[in-house]
Amino acid sequence: MNETFKYILPIGVILTFFGTMINILMTSKNIKSTKYIDTITSERIKWIDIIRNEVTNIIVNINFTLKIYSENIKDREYEINNYEQNPEVQLETQLRYFDDKTSNALLKEKPIWSESDFVKYLYLLKLRLNPKEDIEIIEIIDYFIKFYNDSEFKSAVEIPEVQKKINLLIDKTQKLLKQEWEKIKQESKGKITKT
């Protein structure tokens, strides 16, 4: 018995050592995996907040300019109906009867953003999106970039179309944020089942 015990004890110590090492390696792997999932999850949450805030700011500022465009167009209409003008001014006014300048919408009452800010923030939002998965939102952003870049004047007929694009942007962004939130929940569930 003594002879058997002499061999069993070292074998038991060696097996215990290897078992402990395997346990340490598995625990280390689980900790790294959990940290990775936590990092990805926290970055997704930050990204969701950034997108939500940027889209909100863009929508608020676009609505602000639409309001000013409408007011300026109404003012111009009032001027035409109530004041006599020289023929050259009258011709220019008639050519731009239903239009308004982008610069007017961006300068009146100290707006939050300048003309270049609109384009900058729209491009910034575009760069935060996935060009393959978020193509519909990117197309709407491109529409707004074109809206503020292409023409110095805006007509009354453009305003309802821009409003439709705003509503579409809200809808598509809500869906995108919901999908991202679902990914976060799935990642968290994966972490819970692994640990």
N, C-alpha and C positions, 0 to 999 in steps of 0.2 A: 504494500500500500504506500509505503514511503517512497518507493521507486516511482510509482505512478503519479503521486502527488508532486514529485520533483519535476516531472514533465508537464503536468497539467497547469501548474501555477504559472510558469513562464508563457505557455501558450495562451492562458487566460489573460495575462497582462498584455501580451501582444495584441490579442483580439480586442481587448478593451481600448487600447491605444488607437488601433485602426478605426474602431467604431466611433471613438471621440473625434478623430480627425475628419471622418466622413460627416459627422454631425456638424462640426465647425464649418466645413466647406459648404454644406447645404444651407446652413443658417446664413453664412456670408452671401451666398448666391441669392437667397430670398430677400435679404436686406437690400442688396444692390438692385434687385428687380423692383422692390417696393419703392426705393428712392427714385428709380427711373420713372415709374408710373406716377409717383407724386409730382415729380418735376414736369412731366408732360401734361398732367392734369392741371397743375397750377398755371402753366403757360397757356393752355387752352382757355382757362377762365380769364386770364388777363387779355387774351386776344378777343374773346367775346365782348368784354367791357370796352376795349378800344374800338372795335367795329361798331358797337352800339352807340358809343359817344360820337364817333366820327360821322356816322350816318345821320344821327340826330342833328349835329351842327350843320351839316350840309343841307338837310331838309329845311331847318329853321332859316338859314340864310337864303336859300333859293325862294322860299315863301316870302321872305322879306323883300327880295328884289321883284317878285311878281306883283306884290302889293304896290310897290313904287311905280313899276311899269304901268299898271292900271291907272293909278292916280295921275301920272304924267300924261297918259293918253287922253284921259278925261279933261285934264287942264288944257291940253292942246285943242281938243274939240271945242271947248268953251271959248278959247281965244279966237278960233276961226269963226265961230258963230257970232261973236260979239264985238269984234274990232275990225276996223278997216286996215288993210295993209297995202304996202306998195306992191306993184305987179311981180317983182322978183321974189320978194319974201312970200307973197301969196302963192307963187308957183312952187317954191320949195316946200311950203307948208302943205300944199295939196299933194305933192309927191310923197310926203311923209305923214300924211294925215292920220293914219292909224298906227304909226310906228313910234317907238321910243328908243332912245340911246341906252345902251348898257351902262355907260359912264354915269348917266343920270340916276339910274337905280342904285349905283354903288356909291354915289357921293351924297345923296340927300340924307339929311339927318344923321350924319356920322355913322355909317353902317359898321357892322362887326367886321366885315371882310372887304378887302379891295378886290379889284378885278383879277389881279394875279393870284391873290389868295384863293379865290374860287378854283382856279385851274390847279394850283398847287395841291390843295386839299383833296380835290377829285382824283388827281394822279396818285397821291399818297394812299388813298383808300383803294384805288385800283391795284396798286402794288402789294397790298396786304392780302389780296384775294388769290385763289388758285385759278390759273388761266384755263384749266380744263373743266373743273367742277363748278366754278362760279361764273360761267360765261354769260348768263342772262343778266346778272348784276353788272358785270363789266360792260356789257352793251349799253345799259342804262347810264352808267357813268360816262361812257364815250359820248352818248347823246348830250349830256349836260356839258361836257367839255366843249363839244361842237357848238352848243347853244351859246356859251359865253365867249367863244373864240372867233366864230365864223363871221358874225355880222355886227356892225356897230349899232344897228337899229333892230328893235323888236316890235312885232305887230301884235295887235289885240288877238288875232287868231292863233298866235303861238302860245298864249298863256294857258288856255285849257289843255293843250297837248302837253305842256310842261307839267301841269298839275296831274295829268294821268300818269306821266312817267314818275312823278314823286310817289304816287300811290302804289305803283308797280314796284318801285324801289323798296318801299316799306314792306310790302308783301313778301318779296323775294328775300329781303334781309331777315325778316322774322323766320322764314323757313330755314335759312342758313344757320341762324343762331340756335334754332330748335335742334337741328341735326348735330351741331357741335355739342350741345348740351347732352344729347343722347349718347354721343361718343364718350363724354366725360363720365356719365353714369355707368356705361359698359366697362370703362377702364377701372373705375372704382370697384365694380363687382368682381372684376378679374383679380384685383388686388386682394379683396376680401376672401375669395375662394382659395387663393394660392397660399396665404399666410395661415 
